[in-house]
Structures are given as C-alpha cells and as structure tokens.
Amino acid sequence: MTMMMQRMIQSARSYLFPETALATSLLAPVVINGAATAPASASNPLNEALWLAAPKSKVTPRVKKIRNNALQKRLKNIVHFQDCPLCGDKKLRHRLCMTCFKKGKYFV
C-alpha cells in the first residue's frame, strides 16, 4: 500500500515539477552537419509560454509613474457654465444665479 502511494506521489512530482536540466536540453539548438537547427520539441507551446510570460527588463518606478499618470488617464476639469435667462450673467448649470438672487428677482 505504501509503495503504491510513493509511486503516485513520485509521478505527481515529476509531472508537476519537471527537471530543469531536461527543459534546458530541449531548448538548446541541435547541431547537424555544422548547421544549428532548433529541436522538434522547441515548438512545444508550453516551452513558448514560459518565455512569453517573462518580463524583458525591469520597469523603474519613474517609468511606472509616467505610464500610470498619463494625461489621458487624468480627470478632466469640466465646469458647466450657462447664461442666466433673466440677467444674462454666467452661472453654473442647475444652480441659482447669484446676481439675480441678491437682487431678489427669483422671489418676485
């Protein structure tokens, strides 16, 4: 019973954590008649996916700050002005005109 469990654990380990020497030998080019060619297993999508996920170089904090604080991502300063229908003065939309309010035109 324990021998069977050990075999199952060993097969799971070999499946989940393959040896790195095997992976590096698969990625190394094969030399045939003086010309280097890629091995047949190099086109394996799993091998390609391992290299695609790796960053090419370190991203400095300054570059991160420039990218994250780009002008396109910042909030736009939008102020909605309208002309007051009574006096023609500028006022914010959906607000009372202060010049008319002070003169008492809204309450007459």
BAKOLNU-89921 format. One line per field, with one value per atom (N, C-alpha, C, O): residue in one letter; x, y, z; atom name; residue number from 1. Coordinates in steps of 0.05 Angstrom, whole numbers. Example, Ala and Ser with C-alpha at 12.3 -4.5 7.8 and 13.67 -1.06 7.14 Angstrom:
<nodes>
type <- (A A A A S S S S)
px <- (264 246 264 285 257 273 258 268)
py <- (-114 -90 -66 -66 -45 -21 1 23)
pz <- (156 156 156 169 142 143 157 161)
atom <- (N CA C O N CA C O)
seq <- (1 1 1 1 2 2 2 2)
</nodes>
This chain:
<nodes>
type <- (M M M M T T T T M M M M M M M M M M M M Q Q Q Q R R R R M M M M I I I I Q Q Q Q S S S S A A A A R R R R S S S S Y Y Y Y L L L L F F F F P P P P E E E E T T T T A A A A L L L L A A A A T T T T S S S S L L L L L L L L A A A A P P P P V V V V V V V V I I I I N N N N G G G G A A A A A A A A T T T T A A A A P P P P A A A A S S S S A A A A S S S S N N N N P P P P L L L L N N N N E E E E A A A A L L L L W W W W L L L L A A A A A A A A P P P P K K K K S S S S K K K K V V V V T T T T P P P P R R R R V V V V K K K K K K K K I I I I R R R R N N N N N N N N A A A A L L L L Q Q Q Q K K K K R R R R L L L L K K K K N N N N I I I I V V V V H H H H F F F F Q Q Q Q D D D D C C C C P P P P L L L L C C C C G G G G D D D D K K K K K K K K L L L L R R R R H H H H R R R R L L L L C C C C M M M M T T T T C C C C F F F F K K K K K K K K G G G G K K K K Y Y Y Y F F F F V V V V)
px <- (16 0 17 13 37 54 72 78 79 95 79 90 54 37 33 32 29 27 52 51 75 101 103 113 95 97 78 85 54 35 46 44 58 70 93 96 110 133 124 135 103 93 81 84 67 55 77 75 98 121 134 141 139 153 135 145 109 90 88 89 86 82 108 109 130 156 177 192 177 197 225 229 245 273 281 273 297 305 326 328 342 363 349 360 327 313 302 303 291 280 301 297 325 346 357 366 358 368 349 357 323 303 305 299 312 313 339 341 359 385 384 370 397 396 413 432 404 418 435 426 461 479 481 489 472 474 489 481 511 529 538 539 544 555 533 540 508 487 469 461 464 448 418 409 403 374 361 372 337 321 310 303 309 298 268 255 257 229 211 189 221 205 206 191 222 224 198 192 183 158 135 112 141 121 109 124 83 71 77 77 81 87 114 117 134 161 159 172 143 140 126 133 106 91 108 104 127 145 162 167 170 186 170 180 145 128 120 117 117 108 130 125 155 177 181 179 185 189 217 236 218 244 264 288 254 273 257 232 271 258 246 257 222 208 214 206 226 234 209 189 210 188 181 157 201 196 179 161 186 171 143 124 139 113 96 72 108 93 85 63 103 96 73 55 74 53 26 6 27 2 -11 -35 5 -5 -6 -1 -12 -13 -36 -55 -33 -54 -81 -102 -81 -106 -121 -146 -107 -119 -128 -143 -119 -126 -154 -166 -166 -193 -193 -175 -214 -216 -229 -248 -220 -231 -253 -249 -278 -301 -318 -327 -323 -341 -363 -358 -388 -410 -422 -436 -416 -427 -450 -451 -470 -492 -498 -489 -512 -521 -547 -565 -550 -574 -596 -592 -620 -641 -652 -664 -649 -660 -641 -649 -616 -597 -575 -562 -571 -551 -523 -504 -521 -495 -488 -506 -463 -454 -461 -458 -471 -477 -471 -470 -468 -465 -492 -513 -491 -515 -529 -515 -555 -572 -567 -571 -557 -553 -567 -573 -572 -583 -562 -539 -571 -553 -550 -570 -526 -522 -529 -538 -525 -532 -563 -572 -578 -607 -617 -636 -604 -612 -609 -625 -586 -581 -600 -607 -609 -627 -656 -673 -661 -688 -706 -731 -695 -712 -726 -747 -714 -726 -751 -767 -753 -775 -798 -817 -796 -816 -837 -856)
py <- (-24 0 25 44 26 50 52 75 30 31 43 59 37 48 78 93 86 115 130 152 118 131 134 155 114 116 138 153 140 161 189 207 192 217 224 247 205 209 217 235 203 210 238 253 245 272 293 314 288 307 310 333 288 290 304 317 301 314 344 361 351 379 395 419 383 396 381 365 386 372 382 404 365 373 395 395 414 437 429 441 409 400 390 394 376 366 390 389 410 433 448 458 452 467 451 463 424 409 410 408 412 414 441 443 462 489 494 513 478 482 474 454 489 482 456 450 442 417 423 436 414 419 394 373 397 375 385 405 372 379 408 421 417 444 466 489 459 479 475 453 497 495 496 514 477 476 473 461 483 480 452 440 441 414 414 435 391 389 396 406 391 397 427 435 443 471 486 507 474 487 479 485 467 460 485 503 488 513 518 541 497 501 515 532 507 519 549 566 555 582 599 623 588 603 611 632 594 600 625 641 629 652 676 699 673 697 711 736 697 709 724 739 721 733 762 768 781 809 812 798 830 833 849 844 868 883 895 895 905 917 944 960 948 974 991 983 1014 1031 1045 1048 1054 1069 1095 1102 1107 1132 1125 1140 1104 1096 1088 1094 1074 1066 1091 1092 1111 1135 1150 1161 1151 1165 1150 1163 1124 1108 1110 1113 1109 1110 1137 1140 1158 1186 1200 1224 1185 1197 1217 1215 1237 1257 1246 1257 1224 1212 1200 1198 1191 1178 1198 1190 1222 1241 1251 1249 1260 1271 1297 1314 1301 1326 1347 1341 1371 1393 1406 1424 1396 1405 1423 1414 1447 1465 1473 1483 1468 1473 1501 1505 1520 1547 1550 1539 1566 1574 1604 1616 1615 1643 1643 1626 1661 1664 1674 1694 1662 1671 1699 1713 1707 1733 1756 1777 1752 1775 1771 1790 1746 1741 1737 1734 1737 1732 1703 1686 1696 1668 1656 1668 1631 1615 1586 1578 1571 1542 1529 1539 1508 1494 1483 1473 1484 1474 1489 1478 1513 1530 1557 1565 1571 1597 1618 1615 1637 1659 1677 1687 1682 1698 1727 1740 1738 1766 1770 1789 1752 1754 1747 1759 1728 1720 1743 1747 1758 1780 1804 1818 1807 1829 1821 1839 1796 1787 1781 1780 1777 1773 1745 1742 1726 1699 1698 1680 1718 1717 1736 1738 1750 1770 1757 1770)
pz <- (0 0 0 -16 17 19 -6 -15 -18 -43 -65 -82 -67 -88 -83 -103 -58 -52 -59 -70 -54 -60 -91 -100 -106 -135 -145 -163 -134 -142 -136 -152 -112 -105 -123 -131 -129 -146 -175 -187 -185 -212 -212 -232 -191 -189 -188 -201 -172 -171 -198 -206 -211 -237 -258 -276 -255 -274 -268 -286 -242 -235 -235 -242 -227 -225 -242 -231 -268 -285 -279 -269 -286 -281 -299 -323 -289 -305 -326 -347 -320 -339 -365 -387 -362 -385 -402 -426 -388 -402 -417 -439 -405 -418 -441 -461 -439 -462 -485 -508 -480 -501 -515 -539 -500 -512 -527 -543 -522 -535 -565 -571 -583 -611 -616 -602 -636 -644 -668 -687 -667 -689 -707 -698 -732 -751 -775 -788 -782 -804 -803 -824 -779 -776 -776 -771 -781 -781 -756 -750 -742 -718 -726 -740 -716 -720 -693 -675 -691 -667 -664 -685 -641 -638 -643 -643 -648 -655 -632 -635 -607 -584 -576 -558 -590 -584 -592 -582 -611 -619 -601 -607 -579 -559 -548 -539 -548 -537 -508 -499 -493 -464 -461 -444 -477 -476 -484 -472 -505 -514 -493 -489 -480 -460 -436 -424 -429 -407 -413 -395 -438 -445 -451 -447 -459 -464 -439 -439 -417 -392 -377 -359 -385 -371 -380 -404 -361 -369 -382 -375 -401 -416 -400 -402 -384 -367 -344 -344 -324 -300 -307 -322 -297 -301 -276 -254 -281 -259 -248 -262 -223 -211 -227 -229 -239 -254 -279 -286 -293 -317 -309 -324 -287 -278 -272 -280 -259 -252 -278 -279 -297 -323 -336 -347 -337 -350 -336 -349 -309 -294 -292 -288 -294 -292 -319 -320 -340 -366 -368 -352 -386 -388 -396 -387 -411 -419 -396 -396 -375 -352 -330 -312 -332 -311 -314 -336 -292 -293 -308 -304 -323 -338 -320 -305 -321 -305 -321 -337 -317 -333 -315 -293 -323 -309 -329 -350 -321 -338 -332 -312 -350 -347 -366 -388 -357 -374 -370 -351 -389 -386 -371 -376 -352 -336 -355 -369 -355 -373 -365 -382 -339 -331 -335 -346 -327 -328 -349 -356 -359 -379 -368 -383 -341 -328 -329 -333 -325 -325 -298 -277 -299 -275 -280 -303 -259 -262 -268 -260 -284 -291 -266 -248 -265 -243 -217 -195 -218 -195 -199 -221 -176 -178 -186 -179 -202 -209 -185 -174 -176 -151 -155 -136 -179 -182 -181 -169 -193 -192 -164 -155 -151 -124 -104 -87 -107 -89 -94 -75 -119 -125 -119 -118 -113 -106 -129 -126 -153 -177 -176 -187 -162 -161 -143 -145 -125 -106 -113 -97 -135 -142 -160 -168)
atom <- (N CA C O N CA C O N CA C O N CA C O N CA C O N CA C O N CA C O N CA C O N CA C O N CA C O N CA C O N CA C O N CA C O N CA C O N CA C O N CA C O N CA C O N CA C O N CA C O N CA C O N CA C O N CA C O N CA C O N CA C O N CA C O N CA C O N CA C O N CA C O N CA C O N CA C O N CA C O N CA C O N CA C O N CA C O N CA C O N CA C O N CA C O N CA C O N CA C O N CA C O N CA C O N CA C O N CA C O N CA C O N CA C O N CA C O N CA C O N CA C O N CA C O N CA C O N CA C O N CA C O N CA C O N CA C O N CA C O N CA C O N CA C O N CA C O N CA C O N CA C O N CA C O N CA C O N CA C O N CA C O N CA C O N CA C O N CA C O N CA C O N CA C O N CA C O N CA C O N CA C O N CA C O N CA C O N CA C O N CA C O N CA C O N CA C O N CA C O N CA C O N CA C O N CA C O N CA C O N CA C O N CA C O N CA C O N CA C O N CA C O N CA C O N CA C O N CA C O N CA C O N CA C O N CA C O N CA C O N CA C O N CA C O N CA C O N CA C O N CA C O N CA C O N CA C O N CA C O N CA C O N CA C O N CA C O N CA C O N CA C O)
seq <- (1 1 1 1 2 2 2 2 3 3 3 3 4 4 4 4 5 5 5 5 6 6 6 6 7 7 7 7 8 8 8 8 9 9 9 9 10 10 10 10 11 11 11 11 12 12 12 12 13 13 13 13 14 14 14 14 15 15 15 15 16 16 16 16 17 17 17 17 18 18 18 18 19 19 19 19 20 20 20 20 21 21 21 21 22 22 22 22 23 23 23 23 24 24 24 24 25 25 25 25 26 26 26 26 27 27 27 27 28 28 28 28 29 29 29 29 30 30 30 30 31 31 31 31 32 32 32 32 33 33 33 33 34 34 34 34 35 35 35 35 36 36 36 36 37 37 37 37 38 38 38 38 39 39 39 39 40 40 40 40 41 41 41 41 42 42 42 42 43 43 43 43 44 44 44 44 45 45 45 45 46 46 46 46 47 47 47 47 48 48 48 48 49 49 49 49 50 50 50 50 51 51 51 51 52 52 52 52 53 53 53 53 54 54 54 54 55 55 55 55 56 56 56 56 57 57 57 57 58 58 58 58 59 59 59 59 60 60 60 60 61 61 61 61 62 62 62 62 63 63 63 63 64 64 64 64 65 65 65 65 66 66 66 66 67 67 67 67 68 68 68 68 69 69 69 69 70 70 70 70 71 71 71 71 72 72 72 72 73 73 73 73 74 74 74 74 75 75 75 75 76 76 76 76 77 77 77 77 78 78 78 78 79 79 79 79 80 80 80 80 81 81 81 81 82 82 82 82 83 83 83 83 84 84 84 84 85 85 85 85 86 86 86 86 87 87 87 87 88 88 88 88 89 89 89 89 90 90 90 90 91 91 91 91 92 92 92 92 93 93 93 93 94 94 94 94 95 95 95 95 96 96 96 96 97 97 97 97 98 98 98 98 99 99 99 99 100 100 100 100 101 101 101 101 102 102 102 102 103 103 103 103 104 104 104 104 105 105 105 105 106 106 106 106 107 107 107 107 108 108 108 108)
</nodes>
